[in-house]
Amino acid sequence: MSVHTMETLALYDNAPYQNAFSARVVAVSDQGIALEHTLFYPTGGGQPGDTGHITLADGTCIKVIGTVRDPLLRSIIWHQLEAYPPQLRTGLEIDASLDWERRYQHMKMHTCLHLLCSIIDAPVTGCSISHDKGRLDFDLPEMTLDKELITEQLNALVAQALEVKYLSMPASEYATLLKITRTQAVAPPVIQGAVRIIEVAGVDIQPCGGTHVINTEEIGRVYCEKIEKKSKHNRRVILRFE
């Protein structure tokens, strides 16, 4: 199979809580291995790529140390491995599993950042997520934010146990998508002619390719650790899990 005709089916879009799967290797390169389908989320939208393990038929277990999309052929997802034994080749069937606790923390924080968007009325200029914290940068010229108020408002939304839905919108409705997109630096992700939408019931709706929890109650308690002035028009809000 030519790399130009390859496409990795993203299982995580429809199964964000599944953490193990089997797949066939469709390519091995200096960028990693590509699988016919995967649950491993690739780095993007401020969310880190998943890590985990693959197991070969002979029992060899190899760490997946990162997951990225091909920089040119965006339909291909590369799994970066700690080692590449000689028996690892195209056509091989493998079993794979995620570092689930790490991924689940990313899901909870990513959804929490959508809640943060809903309470700060300003364009988003940057985003970063890790297993224990997350941050958004906002285009705000004045320091009008309060840590205690943000903490109170976020935890109130979390406690409402709001449903989080995955929706899809045709890419042809791009003008409409841009109107609801809060992130200035990143265009809405288009996959197979459609854009994935995340809706927190009654609170927020945004184009987003990341993985999320299905109910805000799963997030647990969070707090606003810090608000930083990064530039004349940039305020950084940093959240942590309690």
Residue pairs with C-beta under 8 A, 6 or more apart in sequence:
1 26
1 27
1 90
3 27
3 29
3 34
3 73
3 76
4 73
6 26
6 27
6 34
6 73
6 75
6 76
7 75
7 76
8 26
8 34
8 35
8 36
8 37
8 38
8 75
8 76
8 77
9 36
9 37
9 38
10 37
10 38
10 77
10 191
11 18
11 21
11 37
11 38
11 39
12 18
12 38
12 39
12 40
12 41
12 211
13 166
13 191
13 196
14 166
15 39
16 107
16 211
16 212
16 214
17 214
18 39
19 39
19 97
19 98
19 100
19 103
20 39
20 95
20 96
20 97
20 98
21 37
21 38
21 39
21 95
21 96
22 93
22 94
22 95
22 96
23 35
23 36
23 37
23 38
23 93
23 94
23 96
24 35
24 36
24 91
24 92
24 93
24 94
25 33
25 34
25 35
25 88
25 89
25 90
25 91
25 92
25 93
25 94
26 34
26 35
26 36
26 90
27 33
27 34
27 76
27 90
28 34
28 84
28 88
28 89
28 90
29 78
31 68
31 70
31 78
31 80
32 66
32 68
32 78
32 79
32 80
32 81
33 54
33 78
33 79
33 81
33 88
34 76
34 77
34 78
34 79
35 77
35 79
35 94
35 96
38 67
38 77
38 79
38 96
39 50
39 96
39 98
40 49
40 50
40 52
40 64
40 67
40 77
40 79
40 96
40 98
41 47
41 49
41 50
41 67
41 103
41 106
41 210
41 211
42 49
42 50
42 67
42 68
42 69
42 77
42 78
43 49
43 66
43 67
43 68
43 69
44 69
44 189
44 209
44 210
45 127
45 186
45 189
45 208
45 209
45 210
46 110
46 113
46 126
46 127
46 128
46 129
46 134
46 210
47 106
47 110
47 129
47 210
47 211
48 106
48 129
48 130
49 66
49 67
49 68
50 64
50 67
50 98
50 99
50 102
50 103
51 63
51 64
51 65
51 66
51 67
51 98
51 99
51 102
52 63
52 64
52 96
52 97
52 98
52 99
53 61
53 62
53 63
53 64
53 96
53 97
54 61
54 62
54 64
54 79
54 81
54 94
54 95
54 96
55 61
55 62
55 94
55 95
55 96
55 97
56 62
56 85
56 87
56 88
56 92
56 94
57 92
57 93
57 94
58 87
60 85
60 87
62 81
62 82
62 83
62 85
62 88
63 81
63 82
63 83
64 79
64 80
64 81
64 82
64 96
65 80
65 81
65 82
66 79
66 80
67 77
67 78
67 79
67 80
68 77
68 78
68 80
69 76
69 77
69 78
70 76
70 77
70 78
79 96
81 88
101 131
102 131
103 211
105 130
105 131
105 132
105 241
106 129
106 130
106 131
106 210
106 211
107 211
107 212
107 213
108 213
108 218
108 219
108 220
108 241
109 129
109 130
109 131
109 133
109 134
109 219
109 239
109 241
110 129
110 134
110 208
110 210
110 211
110 212
111 164
111 198
111 200
111 212
111 213
111 216
111 218
111 219
112 134
112 154
112 158
112 219
112 222
112 239
113 127
113 129
113 134
113 136
113 239
114 198
114 200
114 203
114 204
114 206
114 208
114 212
115 154
115 157
115 158
115 200
115 203
115 204
115 216
115 219
116 136
116 150
116 154
116 237
116 239
117 124
117 136
117 182
117 204
117 206
118 157
118 200
118 203
118 204
119 150
119 153
119 154
119 157
120 136
120 138
120 140
120 145
120 150
120 237
122 138
122 139
122 140
122 235
123 138
123 139
123 182
123 183
123 184
124 136
124 137
124 138
124 139
124 182
124 183
124 184
125 137
125 138
125 139
125 183
125 184
125 185
125 234
126 135
126 136
126 137
126 185
126 234
126 236
127 134
127 135
127 136
127 137
127 183
128 134
128 135
129 210
132 240
132 241
133 225
133 238
133 239
133 240
133 241
134 238
134 239
135 236
135 237
135 238
135 239
136 236
136 237
137 230
137 234
137 235
137 236
137 237
138 234
138 235
138 236
138 237
139 184
139 233
139 234
140 233
140 234
140 235
141 232
141 233
143 227
143 229
143 235
145 227
145 235
145 237
147 223
147 224
147 225
147 226
147 227
148 224
150 224
150 227
150 237
151 222
151 223
151 224
154 222
154 224
154 239
155 221
155 222
157 203
157 216
158 216
158 217
158 219
158 220
158 221
158 222
159 217
160 216
160 217
161 215
161 216
161 217
162 200
162 201
162 202
162 203
162 215
162 216
163 200
163 201
163 214
163 215
164 198
164 199
164 200
164 201
164 212
164 213
164 214
164 215
164 216
165 198
165 199
165 201
166 196
166 197
166 198
166 212
167 196
167 197
167 198
167 199
168 194
168 195
168 196
168 197
169 176
169 177
169 194
169 195
169 197
169 207
170 193
170 194
170 195
171 177
171 190
171 193
171 194
171 195
173 195
174 188
174 195
177 188
177 195
177 207
178 188
180 205
180 206
180 207
181 187
181 188
181 206
181 207
182 206
183 206
188 195
188 207
189 195
189 196
189 207
189 208
189 209
191 209
195 207
196 207
196 208
196 209
197 205
197 206
197 207
197 208
198 204
198 205
198 206
198 207
198 208
198 210
198 212
199 205
200 216
213 219
220 241
220 242
221 241
221 242
222 239
222 240
222 241
222 242
223 239
223 240
223 242
224 237
224 238
224 239
225 238
225 239
225 240
226 236
226 237
226 238
227 235
227 236
227 237
227 238
228 235
228 236
228 238
229 235
229 236
230 236
